[in-house]
Amino acid sequence: RSAILNVMEDHLQSADDLRSSRRAILNVLDDYRSSAEDIKNSRSAILNVMEDLGASRIMLEQEKASLLAIGDGTVIVDASGKITLVNKTFENLLGWKLDEVKAKDLVEIMQMEDEDGNNIPYAQRPIGIVLRSGTTTTTTTTFYYVRKDKTRLPVSVTVSPIIVENKIIGAIEIFRD
């Protein structure tokens, strides 16, 4: 009788062990399902962000193309006066290519002179004034830019600040001969 009780207790213990194992397996499966759902949700969120970035990139490319299509010379600088973008008209009028001027100080590339050939200091140039004041300015007198080949180009200039979140982050200068 004792042997039978021992066998029965062993079977009961085995049944308890099986139930515990079954519960553990079910918990692992629940965790797996939860993780799979989390991964699916994360994937969906990443795809949405990528779609938004793609749309933003297209919009930025369209805006850049619009700026580059302006028929007058166009130069964009950051808040420190370093060139970030120029258009083809700029290149044709002054002889400098974007890859030659990008990230360089505007005053280093675009020398501005008065009618007598005197260099105009940065602080007195329209772009310097706009970056300090934040207001659009247009020249009323003739200035000259010195081209890459050292010839002079008479220009009329309009400069506007680029303001983001109430902070001047740069300026855009449009000039024509």
C-alpha positions in Angstrom: 0.0 0.0 0.0 2.9 2.4 0.7 4.4 1.7 -2.7 1.0 2.5 -4.3 0.8 5.8 -2.3 4.3 6.7 -3.3 3.5 6.1 -7.0 0.3 8.1 -6.7 2.2 10.9 -5.0 4.8 10.8 -7.8 2.1 11.0 -10.4 0.4 13.9 -8.6 3.8 15.6 -8.4 4.4 15.0 -12.1 0.9 16.4 -12.9 1.7 19.5 -10.8 5.0 19.8 -12.6 3.2 19.5 -16.0 0.7 22.2 -15.0 3.5 24.5 -13.9 5.4 23.8 -17.1 2.2 24.4 -19.1 1.7 27.8 -17.3 5.3 28.8 -17.9 5.0 27.9 -21.6 1.8 29.9 -21.9 3.4 32.9 -20.2 6.3 32.7 -22.6 3.8 32.5 -25.5 2.0 35.5 -24.2 5.2 37.4 -23.8 6.2 36.4 -27.4 2.8 37.6 -28.7 3.1 40.8 -26.8 6.7 41.3 -28.2 5.5 40.5 -31.7 2.7 43.1 -31.4 5.2 45.7 -30.0 7.5 45.0 -33.0 4.6 45.3 -35.4 3.6 48.6 -33.8 7.2 49.9 -33.9 7.6 48.9 -37.5 4.4 50.7 -38.4 5.6 53.8 -36.5 9.0 53.7 -38.2 7.3 53.4 -41.6 5.1 56.4 -40.8 8.1 58.5 -39.8 10.0 57.5 -43.0 7.0 58.5 -45.1 6.8 61.8 -43.3 10.6 62.4 -43.9 10.2 61.5 -47.5 7.4 64.0 -47.9 9.5 66.6 -46.1 12.5 65.9 -48.3 10.4 66.4 -51.4 9.0 69.6 -50.1 12.6 70.9 -49.2 13.8 69.9 -52.7 10.9 71.8 -54.3 11.7 74.9 -52.1 15.4 74.7 -53.0 14.6 74.3 -56.7 12.3 77.4 -56.4 15.2 79.4 -54.9 17.6 78.3 -57.5 15.3 79.2 -60.3 15.2 82.9 -59.4 16.4 84.9 -62.4 18.5 87.3 -60.3 21.7 86.4 -58.5 20.9 84.7 -55.3 23.0 83.9 -52.3 21.9 82.4 -49.0 24.1 82.7 -45.9 23.8 81.4 -42.3 23.7 83.6 -39.3 27.5 84.0 -39.3 27.6 85.1 -42.9 28.9 81.8 -44.4 27.5 80.9 -47.8 25.1 77.9 -47.8 23.6 78.2 -51.3 23.9 80.1 -54.5 22.0 79.9 -57.8 23.1 79.6 -61.4 22.6 83.3 -62.0 25.0 84.0 -59.1 27.5 81.6 -60.7 27.1 83.2 -64.2 27.3 86.8 -63.0 30.2 86.5 -60.6 32.1 83.5 -62.0 32.1 81.4 -58.7 30.6 77.9 -58.5 28.7 76.7 -55.5 31.4 74.1 -54.6 34.0 76.9 -54.6 32.0 79.2 -52.2 29.9 76.9 -50.0 30.7 77.3 -46.3 33.0 80.3 -47.0 32.5 83.8 -45.6 30.4 86.0 -47.9 32.8 88.9 -47.6 35.7 86.6 -48.5 34.1 85.7 -51.8 31.9 88.7 -52.7 33.9 91.9 -52.3 31.6 94.9 -52.5 32.9 98.3 -53.6 31.4 101.8 -53.9 31.5 103.8 -57.1 35.0 105.0 -56.4 36.3 101.4 -55.9 36.5 101.6 -52.1 35.8 98.3 -50.3 32.6 98.4 -48.2 33.1 96.8 -44.8 30.8 93.9 -43.8 29.1 96.0 -41.1 28.0 98.5 -43.7 26.9 96.0 -46.3 23.2 95.2 -46.7 23.7 91.6 -45.6 25.6 92.6 -42.5 22.9 95.2 -41.6 20.1 92.6 -42.1 21.8 89.9 -40.0 22.0 92.4 -37.2 18.7 94.2 -37.5 16.4 91.4 -38.9 14.7 93.8 -41.3 14.7 93.6 -45.1 16.8 96.2 -46.9 17.2 97.3 -50.5 20.1 99.4 -51.8 19.3 102.8 -53.2 22.8 103.5 -54.5 24.9 101.6 -57.0 27.4 99.1 -55.5 29.8 96.9 -57.3 30.7 93.3 -56.8 34.1 92.2 -57.8 33.8 89.1 -59.9 36.2 86.1 -59.7 38.0 87.5 -62.7 38.4 90.9 -60.8 36.1 92.8 -63.1 33.4 94.9 -61.5 29.7 94.3 -61.7 27.3 97.1 -60.8 24.5 95.7 -58.7 21.2 96.6 -57.0 20.8 94.5 -53.9 17.8 93.4 -51.7 18.5 91.3 -48.6 15.9 89.7 -46.3 16.5 87.9 -43.1 15.6 84.2 -42.7 13.9 83.9 -39.3 12.8 80.7 -37.6 11.2 80.7 -34.2 11.9 84.4 -33.8 15.6 83.8 -34.4 17.7 85.1 -37.3 19.2 82.0 -38.8 20.5 83.6 -42.0 19.7 85.8 -44.9 19.0 85.7 -48.6 20.5 88.3 -50.9 19.1 88.9 -54.4 21.1 91.1 -56.7 20.9 92.2 -60.3 23.1 94.2 -62.6 
